[in-house]
Amino acid sequence: MHLFQRRSHAGHGYFLSQFLTPYYNRRDDEYGGCIQNRARIIYEVITEVKNRVGDAFPVMIKLNFDDFMDENEGLTEEESLEVFKKIDELKVDIIEVSAVNESSGKGLMPARKGIKSIEKQSYFKEVTAKIASEVNAKVILMGGNRNVDLMDEILNTTDIEYFSLARPFLSETDLINKWINNNDYIPKCVSCNKCWETQPNSCVFNKKIKK
């Protein structure tokens, strides 16, 4: 099983993501309108990066499969599949699949709260597995990965090869070693998202109480 920690992305309503989102992208030139035009800047960025770094340097991208916004406002799953296939043609090495535009106003977040059961874990696995089956690039599954056995099952039954974790590592930096010693170890992270309210990001479980 491979574990990969992300560093940057083009999803969640950030700059490149906004070009894909009709609510924000109201341009009437070659960068607006149909999905081919709205994704144009992403294709151009990938092409330029590949030209500059060469084939030996891995190029990775994080993109939404759905903005989860109102009809005609956000990127849809059907549109995103076209984008994923195109960036695969551009020879992107690794794709991390995510979802949700954080400014959608619906209170949705890519980092969901209350992951208290295994049924709520790895919550983007179905769509990510579908995308992984359509592209040649390595695909990363993000979103509520908490259980070694579940990740092993996904690894062995889908084309997903990598898993992204963030909050559990903020809670336990030695989590991988704990899993190596005990596959059944349950991480301390309860997905409260309080770690995003601190600067720098840190787990409230690790906060020292002042006497």
C-alpha positions as CSV (number, residue, x, y, z in Angstrom):
1,M,0.0,0.0,0.0
2,H,1.3,3.4,-1.0
3,L,0.7,6.5,1.1
4,F,1.2,10.0,-0.3
5,Q,1.0,13.4,1.3
6,R,-0.2,16.2,-1.0
7,R,1.3,19.7,-1.1
8,S,-0.7,21.7,-3.6
9,H,-3.9,21.4,-5.7
10,A,-6.2,23.1,-8.3
11,G,-9.5,22.3,-6.6
12,H,-11.8,23.5,-3.9
13,G,-12.4,26.9,-5.5
14,Y,-8.9,28.1,-5.7
15,F,-7.6,30.1,-8.7
16,L,-7.4,27.3,-11.3
17,S,-10.5,25.6,-9.9
18,Q,-12.5,28.9,-10.4
19,F,-11.9,28.7,-14.2
20,L,-13.7,25.3,-14.1
21,T,-16.7,26.7,-12.1
22,P,-19.4,28.5,-14.2
23,Y,-20.4,30.5,-11.2
24,Y,-17.0,32.3,-11.2
25,N,-16.0,31.9,-14.8
26,R,-18.3,34.2,-16.8
27,R,-15.7,35.0,-19.4
28,D,-16.9,35.3,-23.0
29,D,-13.5,34.5,-24.6
30,E,-11.6,31.3,-25.3
31,Y,-11.3,30.7,-21.5
32,G,-15.0,30.7,-20.8
33,G,-18.2,28.9,-21.8
34,C,-17.9,25.2,-22.5
35,I,-15.9,22.9,-20.4
36,Q,-13.2,22.7,-23.1
37,N,-12.7,26.4,-22.8
38,R,-13.0,26.6,-19.0
39,A,-10.3,23.9,-18.6
40,R,-8.0,25.5,-21.2
41,I,-5.8,27.3,-18.7
42,I,-5.2,24.1,-16.8
43,Y,-4.2,22.3,-19.9
44,E,-1.9,25.2,-20.8
45,V,-0.3,25.2,-17.3
46,I,0.3,21.5,-17.4
47,T,1.8,21.7,-20.9
48,E,4.1,24.5,-19.9
49,V,5.2,22.8,-16.7
50,K,6.0,19.6,-18.6
51,N,8.0,21.5,-21.2
52,R,10.1,23.2,-18.5
53,V,10.8,20.3,-16.1
54,G,11.0,17.4,-18.7
55,D,9.7,13.9,-18.5
56,A,11.9,12.8,-15.7
57,F,10.2,15.2,-13.2
58,P,6.8,14.0,-11.8
59,V,3.9,16.4,-12.4
60,M,0.9,16.1,-10.1
61,I,-2.4,17.8,-9.9
62,K,-5.4,17.9,-7.6
63,L,-8.8,18.5,-9.1
64,N,-12.5,18.3,-8.1
65,F,-14.8,15.7,-9.7
66,D,-17.8,17.8,-8.5
67,D,-18.2,21.2,-7.0
68,F,-21.5,20.2,-5.3
69,M,-23.1,23.5,-6.2
70,D,-26.5,24.4,-7.6
71,E,-27.4,23.4,-11.1
72,N,-25.4,25.4,-13.8
73,E,-23.2,26.9,-11.1
74,G,-20.5,24.3,-10.4
75,L,-18.3,21.8,-12.2
76,T,-20.2,18.5,-12.6
77,E,-19.0,14.9,-12.5
78,E,-19.7,14.4,-16.2
79,E,-17.6,17.5,-17.1
80,S,-14.8,16.6,-14.8
81,L,-14.4,13.2,-16.3
82,E,-13.6,14.9,-19.6
83,V,-11.0,17.0,-17.8
84,F,-9.4,14.0,-16.1
85,K,-9.1,12.2,-19.4
86,K,-7.6,15.3,-21.1
87,I,-4.9,15.9,-18.4
88,D,-4.1,12.2,-18.6
89,E,-3.5,12.7,-22.4
90,L,-1.1,15.5,-21.4
91,K,0.9,12.9,-19.4
92,V,0.3,14.1,-15.9
93,D,1.9,11.5,-13.6
94,I,-0.3,11.6,-10.6
95,I,-3.9,12.8,-10.1
96,E,-5.5,13.5,-6.7
97,V,-9.2,13.4,-6.9
98,S,-11.2,15.7,-4.6
99,A,-14.6,17.5,-4.5
100,V,-16.5,20.4,-3.1
101,N,-16.1,24.1,-3.8
102,E,-15.6,25.6,-0.3
103,S,-17.5,28.8,-1.2
104,S,-20.5,26.9,-2.4
105,G,-22.6,28.2,0.6
106,K,-23.9,24.7,1.3
107,G,-21.7,24.1,4.3
108,L,-19.9,21.3,2.6
109,M,-16.2,20.8,3.1
110,P,-13.8,18.3,1.4
111,A,-12.6,17.4,4.9
112,R,-15.8,15.9,6.3
113,K,-16.6,15.9,10.1
114,G,-17.7,13.0,12.2
115,I,-16.0,10.1,10.6
116,K,-16.9,7.7,13.4
117,S,-17.6,4.5,11.5
118,I,-15.8,2.6,8.7
119,E,-18.8,3.2,6.5
120,K,-18.1,6.9,6.6
121,Q,-14.4,6.5,5.7
122,S,-12.8,6.8,2.3
123,Y,-15.9,8.7,1.2
124,F,-14.8,9.6,-2.4
125,K,-13.8,6.0,-3.2
126,E,-16.6,5.2,-5.7
127,V,-16.0,8.2,-8.0
128,T,-12.2,8.1,-7.6
129,A,-12.2,4.4,-8.6
130,K,-14.3,5.2,-11.7
131,I,-11.8,7.9,-12.7
132,A,-8.8,5.7,-12.0
133,S,-10.3,3.1,-14.4
134,E,-10.4,5.7,-17.2
135,V,-6.8,7.1,-17.0
136,N,-3.3,5.8,-17.1
137,A,-1.9,8.2,-14.5
138,K,-1.5,7.1,-10.9
139,V,-4.6,8.1,-8.9
140,I,-4.7,9.2,-5.3
141,L,-7.8,8.7,-3.1
142,M,-8.3,11.4,-0.5
143,G,-11.1,11.9,2.0
144,G,-11.5,10.1,5.3
145,N,-8.8,7.4,4.9
146,R,-8.5,5.9,8.4
147,N,-8.5,2.1,8.2
148,V,-5.6,-0.1,6.9
149,D,-7.9,-3.0,6.0
150,L,-10.3,-0.7,4.0
151,M,-7.4,0.9,2.1
152,D,-6.0,-2.5,1.3
153,E,-9.3,-3.6,0.0
154,I,-9.6,-0.5,-2.2
155,L,-6.0,-1.0,-3.4
156,N,-6.7,-4.6,-4.4
157,T,-10.1,-4.2,-6.0
158,T,-9.8,-0.9,-7.9
159,D,-7.2,0.9,-10.0
160,I,-6.5,3.4,-7.1
161,E,-2.8,3.1,-6.1
162,Y,-2.2,5.9,-3.6
163,F,-3.9,7.3,-0.5
164,S,-3.8,10.8,0.9
165,L,-4.1,11.5,4.6
166,A,-3.8,14.9,6.4
167,R,-5.7,15.3,9.7
168,P,-4.7,11.9,11.2
169,F,-1.0,12.9,10.8
170,L,-1.6,16.2,12.5
171,S,-3.0,14.2,15.4
172,E,-0.3,11.5,15.3
173,T,2.9,12.1,13.4
174,D,4.0,8.5,14.1
175,L,0.7,7.0,12.8
176,I,2.4,4.9,10.1
177,N,4.7,3.3,12.6
178,K,1.7,2.5,14.8
179,W,0.0,0.8,11.8
180,I,3.2,-1.1,11.0
181,N,3.1,-2.5,14.5
182,N,-0.6,-3.1,14.5
183,N,-2.9,-3.0,11.5
184,D,-5.9,-2.7,13.8
185,Y,-4.8,0.4,15.5
186,I,-7.5,3.1,15.5
187,P,-6.2,6.7,14.9
188,K,-7.0,9.3,17.5
189,C,-8.4,11.7,14.9
190,V,-12.1,12.2,15.3
191,S,-12.4,14.5,12.3
192,C,-13.5,17.5,14.4
193,N,-11.6,19.9,12.0
194,K,-10.4,22.0,15.0
195,C,-6.9,21.6,13.5
196,W,-7.9,24.1,10.8
197,E,-8.6,26.7,13.4
198,T,-5.0,26.9,14.7
199,Q,-1.9,28.5,13.3
200,P,0.1,26.5,12.5
201,N,-2.4,23.7,12.0
202,S,-2.2,21.3,15.0
203,C,-4.4,18.8,16.7
204,V,-6.3,19.9,19.8
205,F,-5.5,16.5,21.4
206,N,-1.9,17.5,21.4
207,K,-2.4,20.9,23.0
208,K,-0.6,21.4,26.2
209,I,-2.7,22.6,29.1
210,K,-1.3,25.6,30.8
211,K,-1.1,25.2,34.6
